[in-house]
Amino acid sequence: MKTFLKKTILSTSICLTAVTGSALSYAAADEVKVGFVTFLSGGAAGPFGIPARNAAELMIESINAGKVPAPYNSAGLAGAKINPIFIDENSKQKVADYKKLVQKDGADIVVGYISSGSCKAIAPVAEEEKKLTVFFDCGTPQIFEDINTKPEYLFRTAAHATMDNVAAAKYVLSIKKDASSIAGINQNYAWGQDSWRDFSASMKKLKGGVKVSTEQFPKIYAGQYGSEISALLTKKPSIVHSSFWGGDMEALLIQGSGRGLFSRSQVILTTGETAMQRLGPQMPNGTIIGARGPNGPLAPDNELNDWFRKAYFDRFGSYPTYPSYHMVQAILGVKAAADKAASTEQNKIKSALKGLDFTTPSGNVSMALSGGHQAITETAYGTYKYNKDTGKGTLVNIKRYAASCVNPPANMKSLDWIESGFKGANCQ
């Protein structure tokens, strides 16, 4: 692990001073300043923040050099090179950090945020500051359904959590048709609460009579889940759902498997893909795994994905996980908009990004919701299988779900859409 972190932090172009919260940037003129906010320290850095930062570093250098495959093979953003400023999301003053990035550091665009809590805090501030801001990962549907209902400067280039949990319900019922009860263990904040809300509501709509055995909401970053695991073992649900991410998810995997949770219930981890390389044989066979979209081993076979996986592995010695893919989606979305507008002027970029369809290593991204500010994508789930001979884990029984099947339409809130029986969904 020390070798990996050393390799990822050291690069020919960037010296990572941002781990302590300070900014870093290339010293160059005539470039677009883009602020990147991701976890560079703390428990979320290893499984989430550093892979996202690695992807940003790789994409910035490749875009600036014009080395990304078509349709992104022109250098820069509309010809202007990207000048990155990296900021640590692991801060107790996220709003102050954002304002400093915009007001003092002079960022022209902000791309960032993994935690839904961070995004809830920043969403209204982005509009107040009138700064083009692209959320690349955080998943709560609340951002545009409740907080910024008429966004102008704020975008999100990844699909929100409703997609993950509607698809999770469809997948688990496809392999466990006799499921009679469900339980959840999710972090007690917007991401965990919204994920469980959408999964449990979807299960009830898709299979009448399914019962909720128990709902566990431990504090985020708690690390120890003995009492919650005991409750799950006592209730013996058919299905256990968890949207735990990062270190919390890995801790649940290790602690739960040691006590037999994964053998007694069918467990589905909506963000489990990030642990596949890190935990390998410690991840129980038969666990249902999601990657918050068609990312990682669930990504499609296309030229961009082939290039990205090879370039990332050659540089960092491991394959990119879904936080890396989400970062790439955001950067390519900004590039596609800038190139379409033939400009790096903020108003022209945001006008071009609104409602834009663009291609990525994860396939097509459509800015279809919230007046063109919220992305939808297809998604996929698979079942984990560890191969002792190769020493690697793979996903089998992969099922894909079209964006139109698992995302709400533009005119409905997520929960209303689920409770309507997925009105208008096209799952062909």
C-alpha positions in Angstrom: 0.0 0.0 0.0 2.9 2.4 0.8 4.4 1.7 -2.6 1.1 2.3 -4.4 0.5 5.7 -2.6 4.0 6.8 -3.2 3.7 6.0 -6.9 0.3 7.8 -7.2 1.3 10.9 -5.3 4.6 11.5 -7.1 4.4 12.5 -10.7 6.5 14.4 -13.2 4.0 17.2 -13.4 2.4 17.6 -10.0 3.8 17.9 -6.5 1.0 17.0 -4.2 1.0 19.8 -1.6 -2.8 19.7 -1.4 -2.9 16.8 1.1 -2.7 19.4 3.8 -5.4 21.5 2.2 -3.3 24.0 0.2 -3.7 24.5 -3.5 -1.4 23.3 -6.2 -1.3 24.3 -9.9 0.8 24.3 -13.0 2.8 27.5 -13.5 1.7 28.3 -17.0 0.0 31.2 -18.8 -3.0 31.2 -21.2 -4.7 28.2 -19.6 -8.0 27.5 -18.0 -7.8 27.2 -14.2 -9.9 24.2 -13.1 -10.3 23.4 -9.4 -10.5 19.8 -8.5 -11.9 18.8 -5.1 -11.5 15.2 -3.9 -10.4 13.3 -0.8 -6.6 13.5 -0.6 -6.3 12.5 3.0 -8.4 10.5 5.5 -10.2 7.2 5.3 -11.9 8.0 1.9 -8.6 8.9 0.2 -7.3 5.4 -0.5 -10.4 3.8 -2.1 -11.9 6.9 -3.5 -10.1 10.2 -3.5 -6.7 9.1 -4.8 -8.1 7.0 -7.7 -10.2 10.1 -8.7 -7.1 12.4 -8.4 -5.0 9.9 -10.4 -7.6 9.9 -13.2 -7.7 13.7 -13.2 -4.0 13.9 -13.4 -3.9 11.4 -16.3 -6.7 13.1 -18.2 -5.3 16.6 -17.7 -1.9 15.7 -19.2 -3.5 13.7 -22.0 -6.0 16.4 -23.0 -3.3 19.1 -22.8 -1.2 17.0 -25.2 -4.0 16.0 -27.5 -3.5 12.3 -26.8 -7.0 11.2 -25.9 -8.8 9.1 -28.6 -11.5 10.7 -30.7 -13.7 12.6 -30.3 -11.4 14.2 -27.7 -8.1 14.2 -29.7 -7.8 18.0 -30.0 -5.5 19.5 -27.4 -6.9 21.4 -24.4 -10.4 22.8 -23.8 -11.2 24.6 -27.0 -7.5 24.8 -27.5 -6.6 26.2 -24.0 -4.6 24.0 -21.7 -6.0 22.9 -18.3 -4.3 24.5 -15.3 -5.3 22.3 -12.3 -5.7 23.3 -8.7 -6.2 20.3 -6.4 -8.0 20.8 -3.0 -8.6 18.2 -0.3 -12.3 17.4 0.3 -11.3 16.1 3.8 -11.9 19.5 5.4 -14.3 20.9 8.1 -14.6 24.1 6.2 -15.7 23.0 2.8 -17.7 26.1 1.9 -14.8 28.3 2.9 -12.4 26.2 0.8 -14.7 26.5 -2.2 -15.0 30.2 -1.9 -11.2 30.5 -1.6 -10.8 28.3 -4.7 -13.1 30.6 -6.6 -12.4 34.1 -5.1 -8.7 34.0 -4.3 -7.2 31.1 -6.4 -9.1 32.2 -9.5 -10.6 28.9 -10.6 -12.6 29.3 -13.8 -14.4 26.0 -13.3 -14.7 23.7 -10.3 -14.9 19.9 -10.6 -15.4 18.0 -7.4 -16.9 16.2 -4.5 -17.4 12.6 -3.5 -19.5 12.9 -0.4 -23.2 13.7 -0.7 -22.8 15.8 2.5 -20.2 17.9 0.7 -22.4 18.4 -2.3 -25.4 19.4 -0.2 -23.2 22.1 1.4 -21.7 23.4 -1.9 -24.8 23.2 -4.2 -26.3 26.5 -3.1 -22.9 28.2 -2.8 -22.1 27.4 -6.5 -25.2 29.4 -7.5 -24.4 32.2 -5.2 -20.9 32.5 -6.5 -22.1 32.2 -10.1 -19.3 29.7 -10.8 -19.5 26.8 -13.2 -19.3 23.8 -10.9 -19.5 20.1 -11.9 -20.2 17.5 -9.3 -18.4 14.3 -10.5 -19.5 11.6 -8.0 -21.8 12.4 -5.1 -25.1 10.6 -5.5 -28.0 12.0 -3.5 -31.0 12.9 -5.6 -31.6 15.9 -3.2 -29.2 18.1 -5.1 -31.5 19.0 -7.9 -34.8 17.6 -6.6 -34.8 19.7 -3.4 -31.8 22.0 -3.0 -31.2 23.6 -6.5 -34.5 23.1 -8.3 -33.6 25.7 -10.9 -29.8 25.3 -11.4 -27.9 27.6 -13.7 -24.2 27.1 -12.8 -24.3 23.7 -11.2 -24.1 20.4 -13.1 -23.6 16.7 -12.2 -22.2 14.4 -14.9 -22.8 11.1 -13.0 -26.3 9.6 -12.5 -27.8 9.9 -9.0 -28.5 7.2 -6.5 -32.0 6.3 -7.7 -30.4 4.6 -10.7 -28.2 2.4 -8.5 -31.0 1.3 -6.2 -33.8 0.7 -8.7 -31.3 -1.5 -10.7 -30.2 -3.2 -7.5 -33.8 -4.2 -6.8 -34.3 -5.5 -10.3 -31.0 -7.5 -10.2 -31.5 -9.1 -6.8 -35.0 -10.2 -7.7 -33.7 -11.7 -11.0 -31.5 -14.1 -9.1 -33.5 -14.5 -5.9 -37.1 -14.6 -6.9 -38.3 -16.1 -3.6 -37.0 -13.2 -1.5 -39.5 -12.5 1.3 -37.7 -10.0 3.5 -35.1 -7.2 3.1 -32.8 -5.3 5.5 -30.5 -2.4 5.1 -27.3 -1.1 6.6 -26.6 2.3 5.3 -24.7 5.4 6.5 -26.8 7.9 8.4 -26.7 10.9 6.1 -28.2 11.8 2.7 -26.5 9.2 0.6 -27.4 6.3 2.9 -30.9 7.4 3.6 -31.7 8.1 0.0 -30.2 4.8 -1.2 -32.2 2.7 1.3 -35.4 4.7 0.6 -35.2 4.0 -3.1 -34.1 0.4 -2.8 -36.8 -0.6 -0.3 -39.5 1.3 -2.2 -38.4 -0.4 -5.4 -38.5 -3.8 -3.8 -42.0 -3.3 -2.5 -43.2 -2.2 -6.0 -41.5 -5.0 -7.8 -42.4 -7.8 -5.4 -45.6 -7.4 -3.4 -45.5 -8.7 0.2 -41.8 -8.2 0.7 -41.1 -7.2 4.4 -38.5 -5.0 5.9 -36.8 -6.9 8.7 -34.6 -4.1 10.0 -33.1 -0.8 9.0 -29.6 0.0 10.4 -28.2 3.6 10.0 -24.8 3.8 11.7 -22.8 7.0 11.7 -20.6 7.6 8.6 -17.0 6.6 9.2 -18.0 4.6 12.4 -15.7 1.8 11.4 -17.1 -0.8 13.8 -20.5 -2.5 13.0 -20.8 -5.2 15.6 -24.2 -4.3 16.9 -25.6 -3.7 13.4 -24.3 -7.0 12.1 -25.8 -8.7 15.1 -29.2 -7.2 14.3 -29.0 -8.4 10.7 -28.0 -11.9 11.8 -30.9 -12.0 14.3 -33.5 -11.0 11.8 -32.3 -13.3 9.0 -33.5 -11.3 6.0 -33.4 -12.8 2.6 -31.6 -9.7 1.2 -29.2 -7.2 2.9 -28.7 -4.0 1.0 -25.8 -1.6 1.7 -24.7 1.6 0.0 -21.6 1.8 2.3 -18.6 3.2 0.4 -14.9 3.5 0.9 -13.4 2.4 4.2 -16.9 1.8 5.8 -17.8 -0.7 3.0 -14.5 -2.5 3.3 -14.9 -2.7 7.1 -18.4 -4.1 6.7 -17.1 -6.7 4.2 -14.4 -8.0 6.6 -16.5 -7.8 9.8 -19.7 -9.2 8.2 -18.0 -12.1 6.4 -16.1 -13.1 9.5 -19.5 -13.6 11.3 -21.3 -15.3 8.5 -23.5 -12.5 7.3 -22.7 -13.0 3.7 -23.4 -16.7 3.8 -26.8 -16.3 5.6 -28.2 -13.6 3.5 -27.8 -12.4 -0.1 -25.8 -9.2 0.3 -25.9 -6.5 -2.4 -23.2 -3.7 -2.2 -24.1 -0.8 -4.6 -20.6 0.6 -4.4 -18.7 -2.7 -3.9 -16.6 -2.5 -7.1 -14.0 -0.3 -5.4 -13.1 -3.1 -3.1 -12.6 -5.8 -5.7 -8.9 -5.1 -6.3 -8.1 -4.0 -2.8 -9.7 -7.0 -0.9 -9.6 -9.8 -3.5 -10.1 -13.1 -1.6 -11.6 -11.3 1.4 -14.7 -10.4 -0.6 -17.2 -13.3 -0.2 -18.2 -15.2 -3.4 -21.8 -14.5 -4.4 -21.8 -10.9 -3.2 -23.8 -8.7 -5.7 -21.6 -5.8 -6.8 -22.4 -2.4 -8.3 -20.1 0.3 -9.6 -22.5 3.3 -9.7 -22.9 2.9 -13.4 -21.1 0.9 -16.2 -17.7 1.4 -14.7 -14.6 -0.7 -13.9 -15.2 -4.3 -14.9 -18.8 -3.3 -15.8 -17.6 -0.7 -18.4 -18.4 -1.3 -22.1 -16.0 -2.4 -24.7 -15.1 0.8 -26.5 -11.9 2.6 -27.7 -12.0 5.2 -25.0 -12.3 2.6 -22.2 -9.5 0.4 -23.8 -7.3 3.5 -23.9 -8.2 4.7 -20.4 -7.7 1.3 -18.6 -4.3 0.8 -20.3 -3.0 4.3 -19.7 -4.2 4.2 -16.1 -2.6 0.8 -15.4 0.6 1.7 -17.1 1.0 4.8 -14.9 -0.4 3.7 -11.5 0.0 -0.1 -11.5 -3.7 -0.9 -10.9 -6.9 -0.6 -12.9 -9.3 2.4 -12.5 -12.3 2.0 -10.2 -15.6 3.9 -10.6 -14.4 7.1 -8.8 -11.8 7.3 -11.6 -14.4 6.8 -14.3 -16.7 9.4 -12.7 -13.9 11.9 -12.7 -13.2 11.2 -16.4 -16.9 11.7 -17.2 -16.8 15.2 -15.6 -13.6 16.2 -17.4 -14.8 14.9 -20.8 -18.1 16.6 -20.3 -16.4 19.9 -19.7 -14.2 19.3 -22.7 -17.0 18.3 -25.0 -18.9 21.4 -24.0 -15.9 23.8 -24.4 -15.1 22.2 -27.8 -18.7 22.5 -28.9 -18.8 26.1 -27.9 -15.4 26.8 -29.3 -14.8 28.8 -26.2 -13.6 28.7 -22.6 -15.9 31.5 -21.5 -18.0 30.2 -18.6 -21.4 31.1 -20.0 -20.7 29.5 -23.3 -19.4 26.3 -21.7 -22.4 25.9 -19.4 -24.8 26.6 -22.3 -23.2 23.9 -24.3 -23.1 21.5 -21.4 -26.8 21.9 -20.7 -28.7 18.9 -22.2 -25.5 17.6 -23.8 -25.0 14.0 -24.9 -21.3 12.9 -24.9 -19.4 9.7 -25.0 -17.0 8.4 -22.3 -15.1 5.2 -21.3 -18.4 4.3 -19.5 -20.5 4.8 -22.6 -23.0 7.5 -23.4 -23.8 10.2 -20.8 -27.0 12.3 -21.4 -27.6 15.5 -19.4 -31.3 14.7 -19.4 -32.7 15.7 -16.1 -33.1 18.9 -14.1 -33.3 21.2 -17.1 -30.2 19.5 -18.7 -28.0 19.8 -15.6 -28.2 16.2 -14.3 -26.8 13.2 -16.1 -28.4 9.8 -16.7 -26.5 6.7 -17.8 -27.1 3.0 -18.1 -25.9 0.8 -15.3 -25.0 -2.8 -14.5 -24.6 -5.3 -11.7 -22.7 -8.5 -11.4 -22.0 -11.3 -8.9 -18.5 -11.6 -7.4 -16.4 -14.7 -8.0 -12.8 -15.1 -6.8 -10.5 -17.3 -8.9 -7.9 -18.9 -6.7 -5.8 -19.9 -9.8 -5.4 -16.3 -11.1 -5.6 -14.6 -7.7 -8.2 -12.2 -9.1 -11.9 -11.5 -8.5 -14.3 -11.2 -11.4 -18.0 -10.4 -11.9 -20.3 -13.0 -13.4 -23.9 -13.0 -14.4 -23.7 -9.4 -15.4 -27.0 -7.7 -16.2 -27.3 -4.3 -17.8 -30.1 -1.8 -17.5 -30.8 1.0 -19.9 -30.8 4.6 -18.6 -34.5 4.9 -19.5 -35.2 1.9 -17.4 -33.7 2.9 -14.1 -33.7 6.7 -14.0 -36.8 8.8 -13.4 -38.1 11.0 -16.2 -37.4 14.7 -16.3 -40.8 15.7 -14.9 -40.8 13.5 -11.7 -39.0 13.3 -8.4 -37.3 9.9 -7.8 -39.5 8.6 -5.1 -42.7 9.7 -6.8 -41.5 7.9 -9.9 -40.8 4.7 -8.0 -44.2 4.8 -6.1 -46.0 5.4 -9.5 -44.7 1.9 -10.5 -41.8 3.4 -12.6 -44.2 5.3 -14.9 -42.8 5.7 -18.4 -39.8 3.4 -17.8 -38.4 1.8 -21.0 -36.6 -1.4 -20.1 -36.4 -3.0 -23.6 
